[in-house]
Amino acid sequence: MKDFPKQSRYTLGGKIDQLFVDVAELLYLASYLNKEQKIPYLQKAIPKLDLLKFFLQVAWELQELENKRYLALSEPLNEIGRMLGGWLKKTETPAR
């Protein structure tokens, strides 16, 4: 996160960057697996996404992230969270 202040670029900014990568990796892998194999990946992605949203909020509250950028990131992440919850629920539901 090059726009972060230098004092937190490699701590909070690095944590946020890593969580973005982790969530993207888990979702990419889950997309190629069969129904039963997807569940653990989705179960790992959801809390990582929640942590990502939490750390973005911390950065915003510490005024290390502008309001405009925070909104641009948090709104799509909330939508992704809802979609992930639905994907997991659908995947866990037994076939009829």
PyMOL commands that place a pseudoatom at each C-alpha (Angstrom):
pseudoatom trace, name=CA, resn=MET, resi=1, chain=A, elem=C, hetatm=0, pos=[0.000, 0.000, 0.000]
pseudoatom trace, name=CA, resn=LYS, resi=2, chain=A, elem=C, hetatm=0, pos=[2.175, 2.759, -1.326]
pseudoatom trace, name=CA, resn=ASP, resi=3, chain=A, elem=C, hetatm=0, pos=[-0.325, 5.449, -0.277]
pseudoatom trace, name=CA, resn=PHE, resi=4, chain=A, elem=C, hetatm=0, pos=[-0.030, 4.511, 3.391]
pseudoatom trace, name=CA, resn=PRO, resi=5, chain=A, elem=C, hetatm=0, pos=[2.068, 6.689, 5.680]
pseudoatom trace, name=CA, resn=LYS, resi=6, chain=A, elem=C, hetatm=0, pos=[5.599, 5.357, 5.959]
pseudoatom trace, name=CA, resn=GLN, resi=7, chain=A, elem=C, hetatm=0, pos=[5.261, 4.392, 9.656]
pseudoatom trace, name=CA, resn=SER, resi=8, chain=A, elem=C, hetatm=0, pos=[2.475, 1.873, 8.943]
pseudoatom trace, name=CA, resn=ARG, resi=9, chain=A, elem=C, hetatm=0, pos=[3.146, 0.927, 5.335]
pseudoatom trace, name=CA, resn=TYR, resi=10, chain=A, elem=C, hetatm=0, pos=[4.941, -2.276, 6.261]
pseudoatom trace, name=CA, resn=THR, resi=11, chain=A, elem=C, hetatm=0, pos=[2.848, -3.163, 9.294]
pseudoatom trace, name=CA, resn=LEU, resi=12, chain=A, elem=C, hetatm=0, pos=[-0.842, -2.384, 8.848]
pseudoatom trace, name=CA, resn=GLY, resi=13, chain=A, elem=C, hetatm=0, pos=[-0.525, -1.818, 5.103]
pseudoatom trace, name=CA, resn=GLY, resi=14, chain=A, elem=C, hetatm=0, pos=[1.413, -5.052, 4.669]
pseudoatom trace, name=CA, resn=LYS, resi=15, chain=A, elem=C, hetatm=0, pos=[-1.180, -6.965, 6.695]
pseudoatom trace, name=CA, resn=ILE, resi=16, chain=A, elem=C, hetatm=0, pos=[-3.996, -5.590, 4.523]
pseudoatom trace, name=CA, resn=ASP, resi=17, chain=A, elem=C, hetatm=0, pos=[-2.102, -6.462, 1.329]
pseudoatom trace, name=CA, resn=GLN, resi=18, chain=A, elem=C, hetatm=0, pos=[-1.451, -10.004, 2.558]
pseudoatom trace, name=CA, resn=LEU, resi=19, chain=A, elem=C, hetatm=0, pos=[-5.094, -10.545, 3.502]
pseudoatom trace, name=CA, resn=PHE, resi=20, chain=A, elem=C, hetatm=0, pos=[-6.203, -9.377, 0.034]
pseudoatom trace, name=CA, resn=VAL, resi=21, chain=A, elem=C, hetatm=0, pos=[-3.846, -11.922, -1.530]
pseudoatom trace, name=CA, resn=ASP, resi=22, chain=A, elem=C, hetatm=0, pos=[-4.918, -14.702, 0.866]
pseudoatom trace, name=CA, resn=VAL, resi=23, chain=A, elem=C, hetatm=0, pos=[-8.629, -14.181, 0.176]
pseudoatom trace, name=CA, resn=ALA, resi=24, chain=A, elem=C, hetatm=0, pos=[-8.085, -14.019, -3.586]
pseudoatom trace, name=CA, resn=GLU, resi=25, chain=A, elem=C, hetatm=0, pos=[-5.978, -17.201, -3.490]
pseudoatom trace, name=CA, resn=LEU, resi=26, chain=A, elem=C, hetatm=0, pos=[-8.524, -19.149, -1.432]
pseudoatom trace, name=CA, resn=LEU, resi=27, chain=A, elem=C, hetatm=0, pos=[-11.396, -18.105, -3.695]
pseudoatom trace, name=CA, resn=TYR, resi=28, chain=A, elem=C, hetatm=0, pos=[-9.455, -18.893, -6.846]
pseudoatom trace, name=CA, resn=LEU, resi=29, chain=A, elem=C, hetatm=0, pos=[-8.619, -22.360, -5.553]
pseudoatom trace, name=CA, resn=ALA, resi=30, chain=A, elem=C, hetatm=0, pos=[-12.195, -22.978, -4.379]
pseudoatom trace, name=CA, resn=SER, resi=31, chain=A, elem=C, hetatm=0, pos=[-13.523, -22.110, -7.818]
pseudoatom trace, name=CA, resn=TYR, resi=32, chain=A, elem=C, hetatm=0, pos=[-11.756, -25.137, -9.328]
pseudoatom trace, name=CA, resn=LEU, resi=33, chain=A, elem=C, hetatm=0, pos=[-12.681, -27.717, -6.706]
pseudoatom trace, name=CA, resn=ASN, resi=34, chain=A, elem=C, hetatm=0, pos=[-15.661, -30.014, -6.447]
pseudoatom trace, name=CA, resn=LYS, resi=35, chain=A, elem=C, hetatm=0, pos=[-18.478, -29.211, -4.035]
pseudoatom trace, name=CA, resn=GLU, resi=36, chain=A, elem=C, hetatm=0, pos=[-17.105, -31.090, -1.013]
pseudoatom trace, name=CA, resn=GLN, resi=37, chain=A, elem=C, hetatm=0, pos=[-13.554, -29.799, -1.487]
pseudoatom trace, name=CA, resn=LYS, resi=38, chain=A, elem=C, hetatm=0, pos=[-14.705, -26.163, -1.726]
pseudoatom trace, name=CA, resn=ILE, resi=39, chain=A, elem=C, hetatm=0, pos=[-16.109, -25.992, 1.808]
pseudoatom trace, name=CA, resn=PRO, resi=40, chain=A, elem=C, hetatm=0, pos=[-12.805, -25.742, 3.753]
pseudoatom trace, name=CA, resn=TYR, resi=41, chain=A, elem=C, hetatm=0, pos=[-11.504, -23.075, 1.372]
pseudoatom trace, name=CA, resn=LEU, resi=42, chain=A, elem=C, hetatm=0, pos=[-14.656, -21.000, 1.730]
pseudoatom trace, name=CA, resn=GLN, resi=43, chain=A, elem=C, hetatm=0, pos=[-14.595, -21.484, 5.508]
pseudoatom trace, name=CA, resn=LYS, resi=44, chain=A, elem=C, hetatm=0, pos=[-11.038, -20.102, 5.550]
pseudoatom trace, name=CA, resn=ALA, resi=45, chain=A, elem=C, hetatm=0, pos=[-11.781, -17.240, 3.149]
pseudoatom trace, name=CA, resn=ILE, resi=46, chain=A, elem=C, hetatm=0, pos=[-14.716, -15.813, 5.122]
pseudoatom trace, name=CA, resn=PRO, resi=47, chain=A, elem=C, hetatm=0, pos=[-12.831, -15.030, 8.363]
pseudoatom trace, name=CA, resn=LYS, resi=48, chain=A, elem=C, hetatm=0, pos=[-9.866, -13.709, 6.354]
pseudoatom trace, name=CA, resn=LEU, resi=49, chain=A, elem=C, hetatm=0, pos=[-12.239, -11.383, 4.529]
pseudoatom trace, name=CA, resn=ASP, resi=50, chain=A, elem=C, hetatm=0, pos=[-13.661, -10.259, 7.879]
pseudoatom trace, name=CA, resn=LEU, resi=51, chain=A, elem=C, hetatm=0, pos=[-10.129, -9.566, 9.133]
pseudoatom trace, name=CA, resn=LEU, resi=52, chain=A, elem=C, hetatm=0, pos=[-9.390, -7.609, 5.967]
pseudoatom trace, name=CA, resn=LYS, resi=53, chain=A, elem=C, hetatm=0, pos=[-12.475, -5.450, 6.530]
pseudoatom trace, name=CA, resn=PHE, resi=54, chain=A, elem=C, hetatm=0, pos=[-11.475, -4.993, 10.188]
pseudoatom trace, name=CA, resn=PHE, resi=55, chain=A, elem=C, hetatm=0, pos=[-7.934, -3.847, 9.352]
pseudoatom trace, name=CA, resn=LEU, resi=56, chain=A, elem=C, hetatm=0, pos=[-9.235, -1.499, 6.662]
pseudoatom trace, name=CA, resn=GLN, resi=57, chain=A, elem=C, hetatm=0, pos=[-11.532, 0.032, 9.282]
pseudoatom trace, name=CA, resn=VAL, resi=58, chain=A, elem=C, hetatm=0, pos=[-8.602, 0.372, 11.691]
pseudoatom trace, name=CA, resn=ALA, resi=59, chain=A, elem=C, hetatm=0, pos=[-6.579, 2.116, 8.973]
pseudoatom trace, name=CA, resn=TRP, resi=60, chain=A, elem=C, hetatm=0, pos=[-9.493, 4.440, 8.270]
pseudoatom trace, name=CA, resn=GLU, resi=61, chain=A, elem=C, hetatm=0, pos=[-10.006, 5.227, 11.976]
pseudoatom trace, name=CA, resn=LEU, resi=62, chain=A, elem=C, hetatm=0, pos=[-6.287, 5.992, 12.316]
pseudoatom trace, name=CA, resn=GLN, resi=63, chain=A, elem=C, hetatm=0, pos=[-6.741, 8.334, 9.331]
pseudoatom trace, name=CA, resn=GLU, resi=64, chain=A, elem=C, hetatm=0, pos=[-4.242, 6.378, 7.275]
pseudoatom trace, name=CA, resn=LEU, resi=65, chain=A, elem=C, hetatm=0, pos=[-6.914, 5.728, 4.654]
pseudoatom trace, name=CA, resn=GLU, resi=66, chain=A, elem=C, hetatm=0, pos=[-8.997, 8.501, 3.095]
pseudoatom trace, name=CA, resn=ASN, resi=67, chain=A, elem=C, hetatm=0, pos=[-12.788, 8.348, 3.353]
pseudoatom trace, name=CA, resn=LYS, resi=68, chain=A, elem=C, hetatm=0, pos=[-13.133, 8.017, -0.416]
pseudoatom trace, name=CA, resn=ARG, resi=69, chain=A, elem=C, hetatm=0, pos=[-10.685, 5.116, -0.627]
pseudoatom trace, name=CA, resn=TYR, resi=70, chain=A, elem=C, hetatm=0, pos=[-12.196, 3.401, 2.422]
pseudoatom trace, name=CA, resn=LEU, resi=71, chain=A, elem=C, hetatm=0, pos=[-15.670, 3.526, 0.871]
pseudoatom trace, name=CA, resn=ALA, resi=72, chain=A, elem=C, hetatm=0, pos=[-14.319, 2.353, -2.482]
pseudoatom trace, name=CA, resn=LEU, resi=73, chain=A, elem=C, hetatm=0, pos=[-12.832, -0.707, -0.763]
pseudoatom trace, name=CA, resn=SER, resi=74, chain=A, elem=C, hetatm=0, pos=[-15.319, -1.495, 1.980]
pseudoatom trace, name=CA, resn=GLU, resi=75, chain=A, elem=C, hetatm=0, pos=[-18.523, -1.472, -0.071]
pseudoatom trace, name=CA, resn=PRO, resi=76, chain=A, elem=C, hetatm=0, pos=[-17.373, -4.121, -2.584]
pseudoatom trace, name=CA, resn=LEU, resi=77, chain=A, elem=C, hetatm=0, pos=[-15.837, -6.181, 0.236]
pseudoatom trace, name=CA, resn=ASN, resi=78, chain=A, elem=C, hetatm=0, pos=[-19.182, -6.197, 2.052]
pseudoatom trace, name=CA, resn=GLU, resi=79, chain=A, elem=C, hetatm=0, pos=[-20.863, -7.421, -1.136]
pseudoatom trace, name=CA, resn=ILE, resi=80, chain=A, elem=C, hetatm=0, pos=[-18.195, -10.102, -1.566]
pseudoatom trace, name=CA, resn=GLY, resi=81, chain=A, elem=C, hetatm=0, pos=[-18.871, -11.193, 2.030]
pseudoatom trace, name=CA, resn=ARG, resi=82, chain=A, elem=C, hetatm=0, pos=[-22.574, -11.599, 1.296]
pseudoatom trace, name=CA, resn=MET, resi=83, chain=A, elem=C, hetatm=0, pos=[-21.800, -13.538, -1.879]
pseudoatom trace, name=CA, resn=LEU, resi=84, chain=A, elem=C, hetatm=0, pos=[-19.341, -15.785, -0.039]
pseudoatom trace, name=CA, resn=GLY, resi=85, chain=A, elem=C, hetatm=0, pos=[-21.908, -16.552, 2.640]
pseudoatom trace, name=CA, resn=GLY, resi=86, chain=A, elem=C, hetatm=0, pos=[-24.394, -17.558, -0.045]
pseudoatom trace, name=CA, resn=TRP, resi=87, chain=A, elem=C, hetatm=0, pos=[-21.800, -19.644, -1.877]
pseudoatom trace, name=CA, resn=LEU, resi=88, chain=A, elem=C, hetatm=0, pos=[-20.889, -21.489, 1.313]
pseudoatom trace, name=CA, resn=LYS, resi=89, chain=A, elem=C, hetatm=0, pos=[-24.531, -22.046, 2.241]
pseudoatom trace, name=CA, resn=LYS, resi=90, chain=A, elem=C, hetatm=0, pos=[-25.305, -23.384, -1.230]
pseudoatom trace, name=CA, resn=THR, resi=91, chain=A, elem=C, hetatm=0, pos=[-22.224, -25.614, -1.176]
pseudoatom trace, name=CA, resn=GLU, resi=92, chain=A, elem=C, hetatm=0, pos=[-23.055, -27.044, 2.262]
pseudoatom trace, name=CA, resn=THR, resi=93, chain=A, elem=C, hetatm=0, pos=[-26.670, -27.769, 1.329]
pseudoatom trace, name=CA, resn=PRO, resi=94, chain=A, elem=C, hetatm=0, pos=[-27.118, -31.421, 0.325]
pseudoatom trace, name=CA, resn=ALA, resi=95, chain=A, elem=C, hetatm=0, pos=[-28.230, -32.039, -3.253]
pseudoatom trace, name=CA, resn=ARG, resi=96, chain=A, elem=C, hetatm=0, pos=[-31.889, -32.980, -3.664]
for i in range(1, 96): cmd.bond("trace and resi %d" % i, "trace and resi %d" % (i + 1))
show_as sticks, trace
zoom trace
